[in-house]
Amino acid sequence: MTAGGTTTTGAAMVAVADPFGVADDPAMPALARALNADEAVRQLGALAGLTGGTGRVRLLGGRVLRYKPGRRCLIEYTVGVERRDGVNDVVRLIGKVRRRRSGASALRLLEALWTAGFAADNADGISVPEPIGRLPALGMWLQRAVAGRPATELLAGPDGAALARRIAEAAHKLHRAAVPARRCHTMADELGILRERLPAVAAAEPRWACRIQRVLSWCERLAASVPRPAACGIHRDFYADQVLVDGDRLHLIDFDCYCAGDPALDIGNFIGHVREHSLRVLGDPGALADVERALGDRFAELAGAAVRPAVRAYAILTLVRHIHLSAVLPGRRGLTGRLLELCEEALGAGVR
């Protein structure tokens, strides 16, 4: 039997798969209940957004998708909904649990985006997942799972540049949606992340300490050159895995970092991730230069050419942040030196 508990649906026993052992996390005790199939059915059956206030819910399957011990967990439920009008649906749900968070603000944000033009049937083909509801007893909020492939898998294909232009349009639409944010993120915050994390790399690799200090100094000079932006709601963790492509429709996902900030940050962050992916996966940091160019050009067409210096600056700062990520993430440690060289090249040109 898979961990998490079972419940009977017809003649079959259904389990919520727990390959990470999240049910034993003492910092997040509600997870054990979320993975108990009988408890999950009871809780999900009370969601008006799922059943319309009537009908029965049957658990058809479930699994933990992602897990960061003591911090957050992502669980997928597949349920059969039997309505009183005789209509039967199979629905895939994504439940999110974060330590010491009720999920209320995250659900409200998704609801606000949904009603601000990002519903599943809108004409422009740019959507967010449908918000379903919240389970206070589990500290969980839920959205409908959406179809599609991560843009990461498609940008290197023959239509990569065209997809990049569509992604720029999606980001611009988000920036113009005027959905209020509870937090702000400034250039000072962006630099603060680098000041906090890069010294750890220098401490672990003393041979790079002087170079890393110089990179930090150049980052400060580059940041000082960026004009103060007109802040708006931004994703702030915008990269290719946060865009699911389903035919002509794009789904933007994971708004945990949504805040008020510089819209150029989203595009620069995306470009920085593309460049790091090109180096790590394709072996050439310039392999997707056409994708980077298409993304930046289309965003400049929509937001104005004045955004270009800020986009370029944020792309470089994102690449610098990957120096630290390469030092701590499994499978990336061999890239740290090469990333350092790339950042020195980009910053050296930028500060001049």
Backbone torsions as a table, in degrees:
resi	resn	phi	psi	omega
1	MET	NA	135.4	178.4
2	THR	-74.7	143.5	-179.1
3	ALA	-59.7	148.8	175.2
4	GLY	121.0	-13.9	178.1
5	GLY	99.3	159.1	-177.4
6	THR	-132.9	158.6	173.0
7	THR	-142.8	154.4	-176.8
8	THR	-92.7	128.8	172.1
9	THR	-125.3	103.6	-172.6
10	GLY	68.7	-126.3	-179.5
11	ALA	-98.7	-1.4	-173.4
12	ALA	-100.8	146.9	174.1
13	MET	-98.8	128.5	-176.6
14	VAL	-111.8	135.2	-179.8
15	ALA	-121.4	150.8	170.9
16	VAL	-95.2	110.3	-173.4
17	ALA	-70.9	132.1	-177.0
18	ASP	-128.1	69.8	-175.7
19	PRO	-68.6	-16.9	-178.1
20	PHE	-95.3	-6.9	-177.1
21	GLY	70.7	34.5	-175.2
22	VAL	-69.5	-22.5	-178.7
23	ALA	-63.5	-17.4	-178.6
24	ASP	-99.3	11.8	-178.4
25	ASP	-76.2	109.8	-177.5
26	PRO	-68.4	-22.1	-179.6
27	ALA	-79.7	-16.7	-178.6
28	MET	-134.1	70.1	-173.7
29	PRO	-63.8	-22.3	-179.6
30	ALA	-66.6	-18.7	-178.0
31	LEU	-64.3	-34.3	178.7
32	ALA	-61.0	-38.4	177.9
33	ARG	-71.2	-38.4	179.9
34	ALA	-64.3	-26.5	-179.4
35	LEU	-94.4	-5.4	173.7
36	ASN	-80.7	117.8	-170.7
37	ALA	-61.0	-41.5	-179.8
38	ASP	-63.7	-42.3	178.5
39	GLU	-65.4	-41.0	178.9
40	ALA	-60.1	-42.6	178.9
41	VAL	-62.0	-43.8	179.7
42	ARG	-60.8	-45.4	-176.8
43	GLN	-69.0	-45.5	-178.0
44	LEU	-66.2	-32.6	179.9
45	GLY	-64.7	-19.1	-179.6
46	ALA	-89.5	-0.9	-177.9
47	LEU	-80.8	111.0	178.4
48	ALA	-63.5	-33.3	179.5
49	GLY	-67.2	-16.1	179.8
50	LEU	-99.0	-44.1	-173.7
51	THR	-105.4	-8.1	-174.8
52	GLY	72.2	16.9	180.0
53	GLY	86.7	-6.5	179.5
54	THR	-135.8	168.1	174.8
55	GLY	94.0	176.4	-177.7
56	ARG	-118.6	153.4	177.7
57	VAL	-117.2	132.1	174.2
58	ARG	-118.1	133.7	177.0
59	LEU	-82.7	121.0	-179.9
60	LEU	-100.1	-18.3	179.2
61	GLY	174.2	164.6	178.1
62	GLY	-169.2	154.1	179.8
63	ARG	-161.6	151.3	172.4
64	VAL	-81.1	125.2	-178.4
65	LEU	-92.0	-45.8	-178.3
66	ARG	-142.5	153.9	-176.3
67	TYR	-157.6	130.3	171.6
68	LYS	-121.6	108.3	-172.2
69	PRO	-49.1	131.2	176.7
70	GLY	73.3	3.2	-174.7
71	ARG	-128.8	-55.4	-176.5
72	ARG	-158.3	160.6	-177.2
73	CYS	-150.3	144.5	179.0
74	LEU	-123.2	122.9	-175.7
75	ILE	-124.2	134.7	175.1
76	GLU	-103.8	131.1	172.9
77	TYR	-116.5	136.0	169.0
78	THR	-110.8	120.5	-173.8
79	VAL	-127.6	148.9	169.7
80	GLY	-100.3	127.5	-179.2
81	VAL	-108.4	117.3	178.5
82	GLU	-104.0	108.4	-176.2
83	ARG	-90.6	157.9	-178.6
84	ARG	-68.6	-19.7	177.9
85	ASP	-82.9	4.4	176.9
86	GLY	91.8	-4.7	-179.7
87	VAL	-82.9	129.9	178.4
88	ASN	-112.7	130.4	179.5
89	ASP	-123.5	150.8	167.1
90	VAL	-110.8	122.3	-172.8
91	VAL	-125.3	134.3	172.0
92	ARG	-101.1	128.6	-178.1
93	LEU	-120.6	147.6	172.9
94	ILE	-114.0	118.4	177.6
95	GLY	-104.1	133.5	-179.2
96	LYS	-115.4	133.3	176.6
97	VAL	-127.6	129.4	175.4
98	ARG	-128.2	139.4	-177.1
99	ARG	-58.5	132.8	177.5
100	ARG	59.7	24.6	174.8
101	ARG	-124.0	137.4	179.0
102	SER	-83.5	-19.6	-175.9
103	GLY	87.9	-4.8	-175.9
104	ALA	-64.9	-45.3	-177.2
105	SER	-69.7	-36.7	178.5
106	ALA	-64.5	-40.5	178.7
107	LEU	-67.0	-41.6	178.9
108	ARG	-62.0	-39.7	178.8
109	LEU	-62.4	-46.7	-179.5
110	LEU	-64.0	-38.1	177.0
111	GLU	-63.5	-39.5	179.6
112	ALA	-66.5	-40.7	177.4
113	LEU	-66.4	-41.4	180.0
114	TRP	-57.2	-44.1	-177.7
115	THR	-82.8	-10.1	-179.5
116	ALA	-93.0	17.5	175.4
117	GLY	112.1	9.5	-177.6
118	PHE	-110.7	23.8	178.6
119	ALA	-69.5	165.7	-172.3
120	ALA	-67.6	-22.5	-174.6
121	ASP	-108.5	17.3	-177.7
122	ASN	-71.1	157.5	-170.3
123	ALA	-74.2	-26.7	-174.5
124	ASP	-83.5	-5.9	175.7
125	GLY	75.2	21.8	178.3
126	ILE	-121.0	116.4	-170.4
127	SER	-134.4	170.6	166.1
128	VAL	-122.2	163.0	177.6
129	PRO	-61.9	148.2	-179.8
130	GLU	-71.3	124.7	175.5
131	PRO	-71.1	135.9	-177.0
132	ILE	-107.7	-45.9	-179.5
133	GLY	160.9	-169.9	-174.7
134	ARG	-132.6	145.5	176.1
135	LEU	-115.6	89.2	-174.0
136	PRO	-57.7	-36.3	-178.1
137	ALA	-63.7	-23.9	-179.7
138	LEU	-105.2	-2.1	-175.7
139	GLY	61.8	33.1	-172.2
140	MET	-121.7	145.0	167.3
141	TRP	-124.4	154.7	-170.5
142	LEU	-129.2	148.2	172.8
143	GLN	-132.6	158.2	176.1
144	ARG	-74.2	134.3	176.2
145	ALA	-66.0	143.1	-179.2
146	VAL	-114.0	152.0	179.1
147	ALA	-81.9	164.5	174.1
148	GLY	130.0	164.5	176.9
149	ARG	-105.3	142.4	175.7
150	PRO	-58.1	138.9	-179.6
151	ALA	-58.4	-24.7	177.5
152	THR	-52.9	-36.9	-176.5
153	GLU	-76.4	-12.3	-171.4
154	LEU	-115.0	-19.4	-173.1
155	LEU	-66.2	-25.8	178.5
156	ALA	-84.5	-1.9	-179.9
157	GLY	-81.6	-178.5	-176.6
158	PRO	-65.3	-23.3	-180.0
159	ASP	-102.7	19.5	-175.8
160	GLY	-60.1	-43.4	-178.4
161	ALA	-66.5	-40.4	177.9
162	ALA	-64.0	-40.1	177.5
163	LEU	-64.3	-38.9	179.0
164	ALA	-61.3	-38.5	177.9
165	ARG	-64.8	-39.3	177.3
166	ARG	-65.5	-37.5	179.2
167	ILE	-66.6	-38.3	175.2
168	ALA	-61.2	-39.0	177.4
169	GLU	-64.7	-38.6	179.1
170	ALA	-65.4	-42.7	178.3
171	ALA	-63.3	-43.3	180.0
172	HIS	-63.2	-38.5	176.9
173	LYS	-62.0	-42.2	177.8
174	LEU	-60.8	-42.8	-177.7
175	HIS	-65.9	-30.5	-178.3
176	ARG	-90.4	-2.7	-175.7
177	ALA	-71.8	-20.2	177.0
178	ALA	59.1	36.0	174.2
179	VAL	-83.3	122.6	-175.3
180	PRO	-60.7	148.7	177.9
181	ALA	-116.1	146.4	-179.5
182	ARG	-85.2	-18.1	-176.3
183	ARG	-128.0	163.1	175.6
184	CYS	-121.8	151.6	176.1
185	HIS	-136.6	123.1	-176.2
186	THR	-113.5	174.4	175.1
187	MET	-62.0	-34.6	176.8
188	ALA	-61.3	-38.4	176.7
189	ASP	-65.2	-40.0	179.7
190	GLU	-62.5	-44.1	177.6
191	LEU	-66.8	-35.6	179.4
192	GLY	-59.5	-36.6	177.4
193	ILE	-61.7	-43.5	-179.4
194	LEU	-68.2	-41.8	179.5
195	ARG	-63.3	-31.7	-178.5
196	GLU	-77.0	-38.1	-168.5
197	ARG	-97.4	-35.9	-175.0
198	LEU	-67.4	-34.5	177.3
199	PRO	-58.2	-28.1	177.3
200	ALA	-65.5	-35.2	176.7
201	VAL	-68.3	-41.5	179.4
202	ALA	-63.9	-37.4	179.5
203	ALA	-67.6	-36.8	-179.7
204	ALA	-76.9	-27.7	-178.1
205	GLU	-129.1	78.7	-176.3
206	PRO	-56.3	-26.5	-179.6
207	ARG	-63.9	-20.5	-180.0
208	TRP	-102.7	1.0	-170.5
209	ALA	-58.1	-46.8	-178.2
210	CYS	-65.7	-39.2	-179.6
211	ARG	-67.0	-40.1	179.4
212	ILE	-66.3	-39.0	177.1
213	GLN	-62.5	-39.2	178.3
214	ARG	-66.7	-40.1	176.8
215	VAL	-60.4	-43.2	178.1
216	LEU	-61.8	-41.3	178.8
217	SER	-63.2	-42.8	178.9
218	TRP	-66.6	-35.6	177.1
219	CYS	-60.4	-39.8	179.3
220	GLU	-63.9	-42.2	179.5
221	ARG	-66.5	-40.5	178.5
222	LEU	-64.1	-44.7	-179.2
223	ALA	-61.7	-36.6	-179.2
224	ALA	-66.2	-19.8	-179.2
225	SER	-83.9	-9.8	-176.9
226	VAL	-84.3	123.6	179.3
227	PRO	-61.6	152.5	176.9
228	ARG	-64.3	127.5	-173.7
229	PRO	-86.1	165.2	165.1
230	ALA	-87.4	103.1	-172.1
231	ALA	-68.2	149.4	175.4
232	CYS	-151.0	178.1	177.0
233	GLY	-68.2	125.6	-179.9
234	ILE	-128.6	158.6	178.9
235	HIS	-71.0	-46.0	177.6
236	ARG	72.9	-6.6	172.5
237	ASP	-132.7	45.0	-169.0
238	PHE	-87.3	111.2	173.4
239	TYR	-151.0	179.0	-164.3
240	ALA	-64.2	-29.5	178.8
241	ASP	-70.6	-14.5	-179.8
242	GLN	-89.8	6.3	177.8
243	VAL	-123.8	117.7	176.2
244	LEU	-101.6	130.8	-174.9
245	VAL	-106.3	118.0	178.7
246	ASP	-124.5	86.6	-175.3
247	GLY	65.6	-122.9	179.2
248	ASP	-87.4	-0.5	-176.7
249	ARG	-104.4	137.1	173.8
250	LEU	-108.4	133.4	173.4
251	HIS	-111.2	122.3	173.6
252	LEU	-90.0	133.2	-175.4
253	ILE	-129.5	167.2	170.9
254	ASP	61.3	82.4	-178.7
255	PHE	-102.5	29.9	-178.6
256	ASP	-61.4	-27.9	-177.4
257	CYS	-100.9	8.5	-176.4
258	TYR	-54.5	134.5	-176.8
259	CYS	-161.8	176.8	172.6
260	ALA	-90.2	128.5	-178.3
261	GLY	-170.1	-167.2	-178.3
262	ASP	-77.3	120.8	-179.7
263	PRO	-60.6	-25.6	177.6
264	ALA	-63.9	-23.1	-179.8
265	LEU	-61.3	-42.2	-178.1
266	ASP	-60.3	-44.8	-178.2
267	ILE	-72.1	-41.9	177.1
268	GLY	-62.2	-41.9	178.6
269	ASN	-61.6	-41.6	179.5
270	PHE	-62.6	-46.2	-179.1
271	ILE	-63.8	-42.4	178.4
272	GLY	-59.9	-40.4	177.5
273	HIS	-67.1	-39.0	178.2
274	VAL	-60.8	-42.4	-178.0
275	ARG	-66.5	-41.8	178.1
276	GLU	-64.7	-40.3	177.6
277	HIS	-62.9	-40.1	179.1
278	SER	-60.7	-41.8	178.7
279	LEU	-68.5	-48.8	-172.3
280	ARG	-71.9	-40.7	-172.2
281	VAL	-99.4	-39.4	-174.8
282	LEU	-99.8	-9.4	176.2
283	GLY	79.5	5.8	-178.0
284	ASP	-146.4	114.0	-177.0
285	PRO	-61.9	-19.6	178.9
286	GLY	-99.0	10.7	-174.3
287	ALA	-62.0	-30.6	-178.4
288	LEU	-114.2	36.4	179.6
289	ALA	-60.7	-33.3	178.7
290	ASP	-66.5	-34.4	176.7
291	VAL	-67.5	-46.7	178.7
292	GLU	-59.0	-44.3	-178.1
293	ARG	-65.0	-43.4	-179.4
294	ALA	-63.9	-40.7	179.4
295	LEU	-63.4	-50.0	-178.9
296	GLY	-65.7	-40.4	-179.4
297	ASP	-64.5	-45.2	-177.9
298	ARG	-66.8	-38.4	178.7
299	PHE	-65.7	-39.1	177.8
300	ALA	-65.9	-34.4	175.7
301	GLU	-62.0	-37.4	-175.7
302	LEU	-85.0	-41.0	-173.4
303	ALA	-99.8	-11.4	-179.4
304	GLY	107.3	143.6	-175.7
305	ALA	-63.0	-20.5	-178.3
306	ALA	-65.0	-14.5	-178.4
307	VAL	-78.9	-13.6	-171.7
308	ARG	-58.1	-47.2	-180.0
309	PRO	-60.2	-39.1	179.6
310	ALA	-67.8	-40.6	177.8
311	VAL	-59.9	-45.6	-179.3
312	ARG	-62.9	-41.6	-179.9
313	ALA	-63.1	-45.8	-179.3
314	TYR	-67.1	-32.0	176.1
315	ALA	-62.7	-42.2	179.5
316	ILE	-67.9	-44.0	-180.0
317	LEU	-62.8	-35.2	175.9
318	THR	-65.0	-41.6	178.2
319	LEU	-63.7	-37.8	176.9
320	VAL	-63.2	-40.8	178.6
321	ARG	-60.1	-31.1	179.6
322	HIS	-70.0	-16.4	173.1
323	ILE	-58.4	-46.4	178.4
324	HIS	-67.3	-44.2	-178.8
325	LEU	-60.0	-38.6	-179.4
326	SER	-65.9	-25.2	-178.4
327	ALA	-83.3	-16.4	-175.2
328	VAL	-117.0	-18.4	-177.5
329	LEU	-92.3	133.3	179.0
330	PRO	-58.7	141.1	177.2
331	GLY	84.7	-2.7	-177.5
332	ARG	-116.5	-5.3	-169.5
333	ARG	-65.5	-24.2	177.5
334	GLY	-72.9	-7.8	-177.2
335	LEU	-94.7	-9.5	-170.8
336	THR	-58.0	-46.6	-179.2
337	GLY	-62.9	-42.0	179.9
338	ARG	-66.5	-39.5	177.6
339	LEU	-63.7	-40.0	178.2
340	LEU	-59.9	-43.0	178.0
341	GLU	-62.4	-43.7	179.5
342	LEU	-60.7	-42.5	-178.9
343	CYS	-68.0	-38.2	177.3
344	GLU	-62.8	-41.8	178.9
345	GLU	-62.9	-47.8	-177.0
346	ALA	-67.7	-42.8	-178.2
347	LEU	-71.2	-39.1	179.5
348	GLY	-58.4	-41.4	176.9
349	ALA	-71.8	-38.2	-175.8
350	GLY	-66.6	-44.9	-176.8
351	VAL	-74.5	-19.8	175.6
352	ARG	-79.2	NA	NA
